[in-house]
Amino acid sequence: MSGEQFQTGGDRRISGKPIVFGMLVFATVMVFCFWLYWKLHTAPFAHLQQAIVKEFPDFGPVVQGGQRKMHQDTPRILRVVLRVDFDPDSDEQRIERIYSRVAALAGQHQDLESYDQLEVNLFFMPAPEQGAKTRTITRPTSELTAG
């Protein structure tokens, strides 16, 4: 058997070039599918995420929205995750200012009536060997749209 071909169940031989080409095409299609899924998944929140980046450039925000289990009638949540540079349990006033600003930006860039709750998750990694310190603030969007 030569280095470029392998033998299948009979005398039929398959060249390695079509197999490698097929693998490359498959990989390209899969990367495109993942990219498309991610684009469609995050596109509705791009403007809000960019506004948060402009306001808090070092916090690396991620914005998502939806329901945990749609078939079980769970609340529709607009979720914002921020990587902060301080312990989120250390300064209540700072936390409230951040939440208020994120809520204001959310009101400007998203239709809050499409969501039941606004959830802001703050996490701080003091060092790689230590666990993350987190804080989650969840409030009904009805409070934000009424006020």
C-alpha positions in Angstrom: 0.0 0.0 0.0 1.4 3.4 -1.0 1.6 6.4 1.4 -1.0 8.4 -0.5 -3.8 5.8 -0.5 -5.3 3.3 1.8 -7.3 0.2 1.0 -10.9 -0.2 2.0 -13.0 -3.3 2.2 -12.1 -4.6 -1.3 -9.8 -3.5 -4.0 -11.2 0.0 -3.9 -8.6 2.7 -3.0 -9.3 6.2 -1.9 -6.7 8.9 -2.4 -5.8 11.0 0.6 -6.3 14.3 -1.1 -10.1 14.1 -1.3 -10.2 13.1 2.3 -8.0 16.0 3.4 -10.1 18.3 1.2 -13.3 17.0 2.7 -12.0 17.5 6.2 -11.0 21.1 5.4 -14.4 21.8 3.9 -16.1 20.3 6.9 -14.0 22.4 9.3 -14.7 25.5 7.3 -18.5 24.9 7.3 -18.5 24.2 11.1 -16.5 27.3 11.9 -18.9 29.3 9.7 -21.9 27.7 11.5 -20.5 28.6 14.9 -19.7 32.1 13.8 -23.2 32.6 12.4 -24.9 31.2 15.5 -22.8 33.5 17.8 -23.5 36.5 15.5 -27.3 35.8 15.6 -27.2 35.1 19.3 -25.3 38.3 20.3 -26.5 40.7 17.5 -29.6 41.9 19.4 -27.4 43.1 22.3 -24.5 44.6 20.3 -25.5 48.2 20.8 -26.0 47.8 24.6 -22.7 45.9 24.9 -20.8 48.7 23.0 -22.4 51.4 25.2 -21.4 49.5 28.3 -17.8 49.2 26.9 -17.8 52.9 26.3 -19.0 53.7 29.9 -16.9 51.0 31.6 -13.9 50.2 29.3 -12.1 47.9 31.7 -15.1 45.7 32.7 -15.3 43.5 29.6 -19.1 43.3 29.5 -21.1 40.4 28.0 -24.8 40.9 27.4 -27.3 38.1 26.8 -31.0 37.7 27.0 -33.7 35.1 27.1 -35.2 32.5 29.2 -33.6 29.6 31.0 -36.2 27.0 30.2 -38.8 28.5 27.7 -41.2 25.6 28.1 -41.4 26.1 31.9 -42.5 29.7 31.7 -39.4 31.1 33.4 -38.8 34.9 33.5 -37.2 36.6 30.5 -33.9 37.9 31.7 -31.6 40.6 30.2 -28.3 39.5 31.7 -25.1 41.7 31.9 -21.9 40.3 33.1 -19.1 42.6 34.1 -15.5 41.7 35.2 -14.8 44.4 37.8 -11.4 45.4 39.4 -12.7 45.5 43.0 -14.4 43.2 45.5 -18.1 43.4 44.7 -19.0 43.1 48.3 -16.8 46.0 49.4 -18.6 49.1 48.3 -22.5 49.2 48.1 -22.6 52.7 46.7 -20.3 51.9 43.9 -22.2 48.8 43.1 -25.5 50.8 43.0 -23.9 53.4 40.7 -22.8 50.7 38.3 -26.2 49.0 38.4 -28.0 52.3 37.9 -25.8 53.2 34.9 -26.1 49.8 33.3 -29.9 50.0 33.8 -30.0 53.4 32.2 -28.0 52.2 29.2 -30.2 49.1 28.9 -33.2 51.4 28.8 -31.7 53.4 26.0 -30.5 50.4 23.9 -32.9 47.6 24.6 -36.7 47.2 24.7 -37.0 46.4 28.4 -40.7 45.5 28.0 -39.4 42.3 26.3 -37.8 41.2 29.5 -39.1 40.6 33.0 -35.8 41.1 34.9 -32.5 42.9 34.5 -29.7 40.9 36.0 -26.2 42.4 36.5 -23.5 40.0 37.5 -20.2 41.4 38.8 -17.3 39.2 39.3 -13.8 39.8 40.5 -10.8 37.5 40.2 -8.2 38.7 42.9 -5.7 36.0 41.8 -5.8 32.9 39.5 -5.4 30.6 42.5 -8.2 32.2 44.4 -11.9 31.8 43.5 -13.9 34.5 41.9 -15.9 36.8 44.1 -19.3 37.5 42.6 -22.3 39.6 43.2 -25.6 39.4 41.3 -28.3 42.1 41.3 -31.6 41.2 39.8 -34.5 43.6 39.6 -37.8 43.6 37.7 -37.7 45.7 34.5 -41.1 47.1 35.5 -39.3 49.1 38.2 -36.9 50.5 35.5 -39.5 51.4 32.9 -41.9 52.9 35.5 -39.3 55.2 37.0 
